[in-house]
Amino acid sequence: MNRDIDISHLSPAECILLAEQLWEKARAHSEAAPITVAQQEELGRRLDALERGELPPAETWDDIQAQLRPR
């Protein structure tokens, strides 16, 4: 099913609300979008690393924005 929906009339705030509503609907039906075995394995690997304290520190949004700015 490929239907284009015109959201050009929505304000930025309305777009955010729509995105939140779509996300919640998708989460409620997560079985409709199963993940692959490879994705399951990667999630398991990351969770194991998290439990062992082996994940690198997360970057802040300010750090990411600074990296994206032209120098």
Distance bins in CASP14 RR format, pairs under 12 A and 6 or more apart:
PFRMAT RR
TARGET T0000
AUTHOR 0000-0000-0000
RMODE 2
METHOD distances of the structure
MODEL  1
5 15 0 0 0 0 0 1 0 0 0 0 0
5 18 0 0 0 0 1 0 0 0 0 0 0
5 22 0 0 0 0 0 1 0 0 0 0 0
7 14 0 0 0 0 1 0 0 0 0 0 0
7 15 1 0 0 1 0 0 0 0 0 0 0
7 16 0 0 0 0 0 1 0 0 0 0 0
7 17 0 0 0 0 0 1 0 0 0 0 0
7 18 1 0 0 1 0 0 0 0 0 0 0
7 19 0 0 0 0 1 0 0 0 0 0 0
7 22 0 0 0 0 0 1 0 0 0 0 0
8 14 0 0 0 0 0 1 0 0 0 0 0
8 15 0 0 0 0 1 0 0 0 0 0 0
9 15 0 0 0 0 0 1 0 0 0 0 0
9 18 0 0 0 0 0 1 0 0 0 0 0
10 16 0 0 0 0 1 0 0 0 0 0 0
10 17 0 0 0 0 1 0 0 0 0 0 0
10 18 1 0 0 1 0 0 0 0 0 0 0
10 19 0 0 0 0 0 1 0 0 0 0 0
10 21 0 0 0 0 0 1 0 0 0 0 0
11 17 0 0 0 0 1 0 0 0 0 0 0
11 18 0 0 0 0 0 1 0 0 0 0 0
12 18 0 0 0 0 0 1 0 0 0 0 0
12 19 0 0 0 0 0 1 0 0 0 0 0
13 19 0 0 0 0 0 1 0 0 0 0 0
13 20 0 0 0 0 0 1 0 0 0 0 0
14 20 0 0 0 0 0 1 0 0 0 0 0
14 21 0 0 0 0 0 1 0 0 0 0 0
15 21 0 0 0 0 0 1 0 0 0 0 0
15 22 0 0 0 0 0 1 0 0 0 0 0
16 22 0 0 0 0 0 1 0 0 0 0 0
16 23 0 0 0 0 0 1 0 0 0 0 0
17 23 0 0 0 0 0 1 0 0 0 0 0
17 24 0 0 0 0 0 1 0 0 0 0 0
18 24 0 0 0 0 0 1 0 0 0 0 0
18 25 0 0 0 0 0 1 0 0 0 0 0
19 25 0 0 0 0 0 1 0 0 0 0 0
19 26 0 0 0 0 0 1 0 0 0 0 0
20 26 0 0 0 0 0 1 0 0 0 0 0
20 27 0 0 0 0 0 1 0 0 0 0 0
21 27 0 0 0 0 0 1 0 0 0 0 0
21 28 0 0 0 0 0 1 0 0 0 0 0
22 28 0 0 0 0 0 1 0 0 0 0 0
22 29 0 0 0 0 0 1 0 0 0 0 0
23 29 0 0 0 0 0 1 0 0 0 0 0
23 30 0 0 0 0 0 1 0 0 0 0 0
23 33 0 0 0 0 0 1 0 0 0 0 0
24 30 0 0 0 0 0 1 0 0 0 0 0
25 32 0 0 0 0 0 1 0 0 0 0 0
25 33 0 0 0 0 0 1 0 0 0 0 0
26 32 1 0 0 1 0 0 0 0 0 0 0
26 33 1 0 0 1 0 0 0 0 0 0 0
27 33 0 0 0 0 1 0 0 0 0 0 0
33 39 0 0 0 0 0 1 0 0 0 0 0
34 40 0 0 0 0 1 0 0 0 0 0 0
35 41 0 0 0 0 1 0 0 0 0 0 0
35 42 0 0 0 0 1 0 0 0 0 0 0
35 43 1 0 0 1 0 0 0 0 0 0 0
35 44 0 0 0 0 0 1 0 0 0 0 0
36 42 0 0 0 0 1 0 0 0 0 0 0
36 43 0 0 0 0 0 1 0 0 0 0 0
37 43 0 0 0 0 0 1 0 0 0 0 0
37 44 0 0 0 0 0 1 0 0 0 0 0
38 44 0 0 0 0 0 1 0 0 0 0 0
38 45 0 0 0 0 0 1 0 0 0 0 0
39 45 0 0 0 0 0 1 0 0 0 0 0
39 46 0 0 0 0 0 1 0 0 0 0 0
40 46 0 0 0 0 0 1 0 0 0 0 0
40 47 0 0 0 0 0 1 0 0 0 0 0
41 47 0 0 0 0 0 1 0 0 0 0 0
41 48 0 0 0 0 0 1 0 0 0 0 0
42 48 0 0 0 0 0 1 0 0 0 0 0
42 49 0 0 0 0 0 1 0 0 0 0 0
43 49 0 0 0 0 0 1 0 0 0 0 0
43 50 0 0 0 0 0 1 0 0 0 0 0
44 50 0 0 0 0 1 0 0 0 0 0 0
44 51 0 0 0 0 1 0 0 0 0 0 0
44 52 0 0 0 0 0 1 0 0 0 0 0
45 51 0 0 0 0 0 1 0 0 0 0 0
45 52 0 0 0 0 0 1 0 0 0 0 0
45 54 0 0 0 0 0 1 0 0 0 0 0
45 55 0 0 0 0 0 1 0 0 0 0 0
46 52 0 0 0 0 0 1 0 0 0 0 0
46 53 0 0 0 0 0 1 0 0 0 0 0
46 54 0 0 0 0 1 0 0 0 0 0 0
46 55 1 0 0 1 0 0 0 0 0 0 0
46 56 0 0 0 0 0 1 0 0 0 0 0
47 53 0 0 0 0 0 1 0 0 0 0 0
47 54 0 0 0 0 0 1 0 0 0 0 0
47 55 0 0 0 0 1 0 0 0 0 0 0
48 54 0 0 0 0 1 0 0 0 0 0 0
48 55 0 0 0 0 0 1 0 0 0 0 0
49 55 1 0 1 0 0 0 0 0 0 0 0
49 56 0 0 0 0 1 0 0 0 0 0 0
50 56 0 0 0 0 0 1 0 0 0 0 0
50 58 0 0 0 0 0 1 0 0 0 0 0
57 63 0 0 0 0 0 1 0 0 0 0 0
58 64 0 0 0 0 1 0 0 0 0 0 0
59 65 0 0 0 0 1 0 0 0 0 0 0
59 66 0 0 0 0 1 0 0 0 0 0 0
59 67 0 0 0 0 1 0 0 0 0 0 0
59 68 0 0 0 0 0 1 0 0 0 0 0
60 66 0 0 0 0 1 0 0 0 0 0 0
60 67 0 0 0 0 0 1 0 0 0 0 0
61 67 0 0 0 0 0 1 0 0 0 0 0
61 68 0 0 0 0 0 1 0 0 0 0 0
62 68 0 0 0 0 0 1 0 0 0 0 0
62 69 0 0 0 0 0 1 0 0 0 0 0
63 69 0 0 0 0 0 1 0 0 0 0 0
END
